[in-house]
C-alpha cells in the first residue's frame, strides 16, 4: 500500500492522474499523438537550457562594459576583462542551466569568476576603478540570472519551454523523482517513460528528443550504467541520483542540482566536446610541429645508429587501434632484431633489445617518429596508448572498461603511463587510469601528463646512469 504524501491525501485520496505529455510513475507511456504534440515545446525547452544562461551573461557583461567605459579611459582593458569573465563562467560550469533555478547557490562562484580577472587589468586602471568594475559586473550578472530564472519558472508553470526528462530505473527512488517532477511543473521537466534500466539508453534519448537524464540505478548494475553512459556520448544533460541522498556531499551546493530537496550530481559533458576537441587538436599540431623540428637531429642520429647496429631499416611500422574503430599505421625507431611475430608477441625481455635498444626505450627516443602521426591527426600527444588489434580483441572481452578507453584518440603518452603502467603491467589498471583521464580531461591535465612524462623519463635515465656507475665500481 502506498504511503499518503500529504495531509489532504489522507482525507481526499491520491492526487489526480498526470496530464497530457507527462507520465505517472510506473504508468504507461504517452501515446504517439500526445508524444508528438509536446515535441516542439520540449525542443524549445532544450534550446532554452543551452542558451539561457550564456545569453543572460552576455547581456549583463555588455551593460557592465557600457557603464564602466564611460568612467574609465581604458575600454580595451574593460573589454578584455568582460571576455575573461565570460570564459571563467563557462569553464566553471556556470553556463549549464540547472533544474533548480536558485541563483543563491551559485552566487559565490559568480563572485569569484568576476573578481579574479580584475588582477589582469590592474596595470591599465586604478585600484578603485578595478574594484568598481568587479562590483558592477558581479551585481549585473546576479541580477540578470535572477530575472532569467524568474521568467523561466513562470513559463514552466504555464507549460512552456519545458524539457523532456528521462528518469531511468524501476526502484522507489526513480518513482519518487518522477512524481516530484510531475508535482512541480516550475522545474520545467516533462518525465518520459519507457526505460527501466540502462540498455538502449542512447537510442531512447535520440528517438524521444530527451535533453535531461536522471539516473537511478541499483549499485549491482554500476558496470552496466557506466557502459550505457559512455556509449556514443549521450546528447543530453545527465545527473546521477545518489543512493544515500540524505548524507550530503563534498561538492558544494552550487555544483549540485536538485529536484525538490533531492540532490543530484551532474555528470560532466563528454571530454571531447567540440570546444575541447578544437583546443586539444590545436595544441597537438603546434607542439608536435615544434618537437619535430627540435628533435629531428636526435632522431636522425638514432636512426643511423639503428641502421648500422641492426642492419635493418631504422623505422618499424605497425598497425594499431588509435580510437573507436580507427586503425592507423604508427612508426617507431626499431629497437629489436628479428623476434617472433610483433603483432601477437606481448612483451620482449629487456636483454633482447641490446644496449642501443634499451637506451632508445628508456629515453623514449624510439617513440619520437610518432609525432608525424600526431600531425596527421591519427594520434594525440596525450591519450590512451594505441594497442595492436590482436590484443584489443582479447582485452575487450576480458577486461571491464577496456572498450571505454577507446573513446579518445590514442596518445604518445598517457595518464596510465605516467603512473608506471607500461610494458608487462596490469591491463585492468591501465583501463581504469585511461578512463579516469577521459572522464576528467582538461587542458591542464594534458600539461600535467606531459610534464610528468619528461620528469619521469629524466628520473629513469638518471637511475640507470647511477646503476651503471655503481656497477662499474
ZANUMI-936250 format. One line per 10 residues: number of its first residue (from 1); for each residue x, y, z of C-alpha. Coordinates in Angstrom, 1 decimal, always signed. Last residue first. Example, Ala and Ser with C-alpha at 12.3 -4.5 7.8 and 13.67 -1.06 7.14 Angstrom:
2
2 = +13.7,-1.1,+7.1; +12.3,-4.5,+7.8
# end
This chain:
473
473 = +82.9,+0.2,-9.3; +81.3,-0.3,-12.7; +78.1,-1.3,-11.1; +78.0,+1.9,-9.2; +78.4,+3.9,-12.3; +75.9,+1.7,-14.3; +73.3,+1.9,-11.6; +73.7,+5.7,-11.3; +73.2,+6.0,-15.1; +70.1,+3.8,-14.9
463 = +68.6,+6.0,-12.2; +69.4,+9.2,-14.0; +67.7,+7.8,-17.2; +64.7,+6.8,-15.1; +64.5,+10.2,-13.5; +64.7,+12.0,-16.8; +61.9,+9.9,-18.2; +59.8,+10.5,-15.1; +60.4,+14.3,-15.4; +59.5,+14.5,-19.1
453 = +56.4,+12.2,-18.8; +55.3,+14.1,-15.7; +55.4,+17.4,-17.6; +53.4,+15.9,-20.5; +50.8,+14.4,-18.2; +50.4,+17.6,-16.2; +50.1,+19.6,-19.4; +47.3,+17.2,-20.6; +45.6,+17.6,-17.2; +45.7,+21.4,-17.6
443 = +43.9,+21.1,-21.0; +41.2,+19.2,-19.3; +40.1,+15.6,-19.3; +38.4,+14.2,-16.2; +36.3,+11.5,-17.8; +39.0,+10.7,-20.4; +41.8,+10.6,-17.9; +39.8,+8.4,-15.5; +39.0,+6.0,-18.4; +42.7,+5.7,-19.1
433 = +43.5,+5.1,-15.4; +41.0,+2.3,-15.1; +41.9,+0.8,-18.5; +45.6,+0.8,-17.5; +44.7,-0.9,-14.1; +42.7,-3.5,-15.9; +45.7,-4.1,-18.3; +48.0,-4.8,-15.4; +51.7,-4.4,-16.3; +54.1,-6.0,-18.9
423 = +55.2,-2.8,-20.6; +53.5,+0.3,-19.4; +51.6,+1.3,-16.3; +54.2,+3.4,-14.4; +51.8,+6.1,-13.3; +53.0,+8.4,-16.1; +52.0,+5.6,-18.5; +48.4,+5.3,-17.2; +47.8,+9.1,-17.7; +49.1,+8.9,-21.2
413 = +51.9,+9.3,-23.7; +52.1,+9.4,-27.5; +48.3,+9.3,-27.4; +45.4,+7.3,-28.8; +42.3,+9.3,-29.8; +39.5,+9.3,-27.2; +36.5,+6.9,-26.8; +38.9,+4.0,-27.0; +39.3,+3.8,-23.2; +35.6,+2.8,-23.0
403 = +36.3,-0.6,-24.7; +38.6,-1.6,-21.8; +36.0,-0.9,-19.1; +35.9,-4.4,-17.8; +38.9,-6.5,-19.2; +38.2,-10.0,-20.7; +36.2,-9.5,-23.8; +37.6,-6.1,-24.9; +41.0,-7.3,-23.9; +41.2,-10.1,-26.4
393 = +40.0,-8.1,-29.4; +42.4,-5.3,-28.4; +45.2,-7.8,-28.2; +45.1,-8.8,-31.8; +44.3,-5.2,-33.0; +47.6,-3.9,-31.6; +47.3,-1.2,-29.0; +47.5,+2.6,-29.1; +48.3,+4.3,-25.7; +45.4,+6.1,-24.1
383 = +45.7,+9.8,-24.6; +48.3,+12.7,-24.7; +50.2,+13.9,-27.7; +47.2,+13.0,-29.9; +47.0,+10.3,-32.6; +45.9,+9.8,-36.2; +45.6,+13.6,-36.7; +48.3,+13.8,-39.3; +50.4,+16.0,-37.0; +50.1,+13.4,-34.2
373 = +51.1,+10.6,-36.6; +54.2,+12.6,-37.5; +55.0,+12.9,-33.8; +55.0,+9.1,-33.8; +58.7,+9.4,-35.0; +59.5,+10.4,-31.4; +58.6,+7.0,-29.9; +62.1,+5.4,-30.2; +63.5,+8.4,-28.3; +61.6,+7.1,-25.3
363 = +64.7,+7.6,-23.1; +64.3,+4.1,-21.6; +63.3,+2.6,-25.0; +66.1,+4.2,-27.0; +68.7,+3.3,-24.4; +67.5,-0.3,-24.2; +67.6,-0.7,-28.0; +71.1,+0.6,-28.2; +72.3,-1.8,-25.5; +70.6,-4.8,-26.9
353 = +66.9,-5.3,-27.0; +67.0,-9.0,-26.1; +68.1,-8.1,-22.6; +64.9,-6.2,-22.0; +62.8,-9.3,-22.4; +60.2,-8.8,-25.1; +56.5,-8.4,-24.4; +53.1,-9.3,-25.9; +54.0,-11.1,-29.1; +51.0,-11.1,-31.4
343 = +51.7,-8.3,-33.9; +55.5,-8.4,-33.4; +55.5,-12.0,-34.6; +58.7,-13.7,-33.4; +61.9,-11.7,-32.8; +64.1,-10.4,-35.7; +66.3,-7.6,-34.5; +64.9,-5.2,-31.9; +64.9,-1.5,-31.1; +63.5,-0.1,-34.4
333 = +62.6,+3.5,-34.3; +58.8,+3.9,-34.3; +56.1,+4.5,-36.9; +52.4,+4.2,-36.5; +50.0,+2.8,-39.1; +46.4,+3.7,-38.3; +43.2,+1.9,-37.3; +40.1,+3.5,-36.0; +37.1,+1.7,-34.5; +36.9,+4.0,-31.5
323 = +40.5,+5.2,-31.3; +44.1,+4.5,-32.3; +44.0,+0.7,-32.9; +47.5,-0.1,-34.1; +49.1,-1.0,-37.5; +52.9,-1.4,-37.3; +55.9,+0.3,-38.9; +59.5,+0.0,-37.6; +61.9,+2.6,-38.9; +65.6,+2.0,-38.9
313 = +65.5,-0.5,-41.8; +67.7,-3.5,-40.9; +71.5,-4.0,-40.3; +70.8,-4.0,-36.6; +73.7,-1.8,-35.5; +74.3,+0.4,-38.6; +70.7,+1.0,-39.2; +69.9,+1.6,-35.5; +72.8,+4.1,-35.2; +71.6,+6.0,-38.3
303 = +68.1,+6.2,-36.9; +69.5,+7.5,-33.6; +71.4,+10.2,-35.4; +68.4,+11.2,-37.4; +66.1,+11.2,-34.4; +68.5,+13.5,-32.5; +68.8,+15.9,-35.5; +65.0,+16.0,-35.9; +64.3,+16.6,-32.2; +63.8,+20.4,-32.3
293 = +61.9,+20.4,-35.7; +59.6,+17.5,-34.7; +59.0,+19.0,-31.3; +57.9,+22.3,-32.7; +55.5,+20.6,-35.2; +54.2,+18.3,-32.5; +53.5,+21.2,-30.1; +51.6,+23.3,-32.6; +49.6,+20.4,-34.1; +48.8,+18.9,-30.7
283 = +47.8,+22.3,-29.1; +45.4,+23.0,-31.9; +43.9,+19.5,-31.7; +43.4,+19.7,-27.9; +41.7,+23.1,-28.2; +39.4,+22.0,-31.1; +38.5,+18.7,-29.4; +37.6,+20.5,-26.2; +35.5,+23.1,-28.0; +33.7,+20.4,-29.9
273 = +33.0,+18.1,-26.9; +35.7,+15.5,-26.4; +35.6,+15.5,-22.6; +32.0,+14.4,-22.8; +29.7,+16.6,-20.6; +30.5,+16.2,-16.9; +27.9,+14.4,-14.8; +25.6,+16.5,-12.6; +25.2,+15.1,-9.1; +21.5,+15.3,-7.9
263 = +20.2,+16.3,-4.5; +16.5,+15.6,-3.6; +15.0,+18.7,-2.0; +12.5,+19.5,-4.7; +14.7,+18.2,-7.6; +18.2,+19.5,-7.1; +21.5,+20.1,-8.8; +25.0,+20.0,-7.3; +27.9,+22.3,-8.1; +26.5,+25.4,-6.3
253 = +25.5,+23.3,-3.3; +29.2,+22.5,-2.6; +30.6,+19.1,-3.5; +31.8,+17.0,-0.5; +28.3,+15.5,-0.3; +25.3,+15.5,+1.9; +24.0,+12.4,+3.7; +20.3,+12.4,+2.9; +20.8,+11.4,-0.7; +22.4,+8.0,+0.0
243 = +22.0,+6.2,-3.4; +23.0,+9.5,-5.1; +20.8,+10.5,-8.1; +23.1,+10.9,-11.0; +22.5,+13.8,-13.4; +23.0,+13.7,-17.2; +22.5,+16.6,-19.7; +21.7,+15.1,-23.0; +23.4,+14.2,-26.3; +24.6,+10.9,-24.8
233 = +28.3,+10.2,-25.8; +28.0,+7.1,-28.0; +28.4,+4.5,-25.3; +29.9,+6.1,-22.1; +26.6,+6.4,-20.3; +25.5,+2.9,-21.2; +28.8,+1.4,-20.3; +28.9,+3.1,-16.9; +25.4,+2.0,-16.1; +26.1,-1.6,-16.9
223 = +29.2,-1.6,-14.7; +27.2,+0.1,-11.9; +24.4,-2.5,-12.0; +24.7,-4.0,-8.5; +24.5,-0.5,-7.1; +20.9,+0.0,-8.1; +20.2,+2.5,-10.9; +18.6,+6.0,-10.6; +19.9,+8.1,-13.5; +18.3,+11.4,-14.3
213 = +18.5,+12.2,-18.0; +17.8,+15.6,-19.4; +17.5,+16.6,-23.1; +15.2,+13.9,-24.4; +14.1,+14.2,-28.0; +12.3,+10.8,-28.0; +14.4,+9.0,-30.6; +17.8,+10.3,-29.5; +17.4,+9.7,-25.8; +15.8,+6.3,-26.5
203 = +18.7,+5.2,-28.7; +21.3,+6.3,-26.1; +19.6,+4.5,-23.2; +19.0,+1.2,-25.1; +20.4,-0.9,-22.2; +20.5,+1.1,-18.9; +17.4,+0.1,-16.9; +13.7,+0.5,-16.6; +13.2,+2.5,-19.8; +9.9,+3.7,-21.4
193 = +8.5,+6.7,-19.6; +9.2,+10.3,-20.2; +9.1,+13.0,-17.4; +8.3,+16.6,-18.5; +10.8,+18.9,-16.9; +10.3,+22.6,-16.3; +11.1,+22.8,-12.6; +8.1,+25.0,-12.2; +6.0,+22.0,-13.1; +6.4,+20.7,-9.5
183 = +4.1,+17.7,-8.9; +5.0,+15.8,-12.0; +8.7,+16.3,-11.5; +8.2,+15.1,-7.9; +6.4,+12.0,-9.0; +9.2,+11.1,-11.4; +11.7,+11.6,-8.6; +9.7,+9.3,-6.3; +9.4,+6.6,-8.9; +13.1,+6.6,-9.5
173 = +13.9,+6.4,-5.8; +11.4,+3.6,-5.3; +13.0,+1.4,-7.9; +12.5,+1.0,-11.7; +15.5,+2.8,-13.1; +16.0,+5.7,-15.5; +14.3,+9.0,-15.1; +14.1,+10.5,-18.6; +13.4,+14.2,-18.9; +11.8,+16.1,-21.7
163 = +12.3,+19.8,-21.5; +9.8,+22.6,-20.8; +9.8,+26.0,-22.5; +6.1,+26.5,-21.8; +3.7,+24.5,-19.6; +2.3,+27.6,-17.9; +4.3,+26.8,-14.7; +7.4,+26.4,-16.9; +7.0,+29.9,-18.3; +6.8,+31.4,-14.8
153 = +9.8,+29.4,-13.7; +11.7,+30.6,-16.8; +11.0,+34.2,-16.2; +12.1,+34.0,-12.6; +15.3,+32.3,-13.6; +16.0,+34.9,-16.3; +15.4,+37.8,-13.9; +17.6,+36.2,-11.2; +20.3,+35.4,-13.7; +20.4,+39.0,-14.9
143 = +20.6,+40.4,-11.4; +23.5,+38.0,-10.5; +25.5,+39.0,-13.6; +24.6,+42.7,-13.1; +25.8,+42.7,-9.5; +29.0,+40.9,-10.3; +29.9,+43.2,-13.2; +29.2,+46.3,-11.1; +31.4,+45.1,-8.2; +34.2,+43.9,-10.5
133 = +34.4,+47.2,-12.4; +34.1,+49.3,-9.2; +37.1,+47.4,-7.7; +39.1,+47.9,-10.9; +38.3,+51.6,-11.0; +39.3,+52.0,-7.3; +42.5,+50.1,-7.9; +43.4,+52.4,-10.7; +43.3,+51.3,-14.3; +45.6,+49.9,-17.0
123 = +48.1,+47.9,-14.9; +45.2,+46.5,-12.8; +43.6,+44.7,-15.8; +44.9,+41.2,-15.2; +44.1,+41.3,-11.5; +40.4,+42.0,-12.3; +40.2,+38.6,-13.9; +39.8,+37.0,-10.4; +36.8,+39.0,-9.2; +34.1,+38.2,-11.7
113 = +34.6,+34.5,-11.7; +34.9,+34.6,-7.9; +31.7,+36.5,-7.5; +29.9,+34.1,-9.8; +31.2,+31.1,-7.8; +29.8,+32.7,-4.6; +26.4,+33.4,-6.2; +25.9,+29.8,-7.4; +23.5,+28.6,-4.7; +21.9,+32.0,-4.5
103 = +20.7,+31.7,-8.1; +18.1,+29.1,-7.4; +16.8,+27.7,-10.7; +16.8,+24.0,-9.6; +17.0,+22.1,-12.9; +20.3,+23.8,-13.6; +21.1,+25.6,-16.8; +24.7,+24.9,-17.5; +26.5,+28.2,-18.2; +28.1,+28.2,-14.7
93 = +30.3,+25.2,-15.3; +33.4,+27.0,-14.2; +34.8,+26.8,-17.8; +31.8,+28.9,-19.0; +31.9,+31.4,-16.1; +35.6,+31.9,-16.5; +35.3,+32.4,-20.3; +32.6,+35.0,-19.7; +34.8,+36.7,-17.1; +37.8,+36.8,-19.4
83 = +35.7,+38.4,-22.2; +34.5,+41.1,-19.7; +38.1,+41.8,-18.6; +39.3,+42.1,-22.2; +36.6,+44.6,-23.0; +37.4,+46.5,-19.8; +41.1,+46.7,-20.8; +40.2,+47.8,-24.3; +37.9,+50.5,-23.0; +40.7,+52.0,-20.8
73 = +39.8,+55.7,-20.2; +37.4,+55.0,-17.4; +34.0,+56.4,-16.4; +32.0,+55.9,-19.5; +33.8,+52.5,-20.0; +32.2,+51.3,-16.8; +28.6,+51.5,-17.8; +28.9,+50.2,-21.4; +31.1,+47.3,-20.3; +28.7,+46.4,-17.5
63 = +25.7,+46.5,-19.8; +27.5,+44.2,-22.2; +28.6,+41.9,-19.4; +25.0,+41.6,-18.2; +23.6,+40.9,-21.7; +26.4,+38.3,-22.4; +25.7,+36.7,-19.0; +22.0,+36.3,-19.7; +22.8,+34.9,-23.2; +25.1,+32.3,-21.7
53 = +22.5,+31.5,-19.0; +19.6,+30.9,-21.4; +21.4,+29.3,-24.3; +21.5,+25.5,-23.8; +18.5,+25.3,-21.5; +16.5,+27.4,-23.9; +17.3,+25.1,-26.8; +16.1,+22.1,-24.7; +12.9,+24.0,-23.8; +12.3,+24.8,-27.4
43 = +12.5,+21.0,-28.2; +10.1,+20.4,-25.3; +7.5,+22.6,-27.0; +8.0,+21.1,-30.4; +7.8,+17.5,-29.2; +4.7,+18.1,-26.9; +2.1,+17.2,-29.5; +4.2,+14.4,-31.0; +4.2,+12.4,-27.7; +0.5,+13.1,-27.3
33 = -0.1,+11.5,-30.7; +2.4,+8.7,-30.1; +0.5,+7.8,-26.9; +2.1,+8.5,-23.5; +4.0,+5.7,-21.8; +2.1,+3.6,-19.3; +2.3,+4.2,-15.5; +5.1,+3.4,-13.1; +5.4,+7.0,-12.1; +2.7,+8.9,-13.9
23 = +3.7,+10.2,-17.4; +3.6,+13.6,-18.9; +2.6,+14.9,-22.3; -1.0,+15.3,-21.3; -1.8,+15.5,-17.6; -0.8,+13.0,-14.9; -3.6,+11.4,-12.9; -5.2,+13.1,-10.0; -3.7,+13.0,-6.5; -4.3,+10.1,-4.1
13 = -7.2,+10.2,-1.6; -9.2,+13.0,-0.2; -8.7,+12.9,+3.5; -5.3,+11.2,+3.9; -4.2,+12.8,+0.7; -5.1,+16.2,+2.1; -2.5,+15.6,+4.9; +0.2,+14.9,+2.3; +2.2,+12.1,+0.5; +0.0,+9.2,+1.5
3 = +2.0,+6.0,+1.8; +1.4,+3.4,-0.9; +0.0,+0.0,+0.0
# end
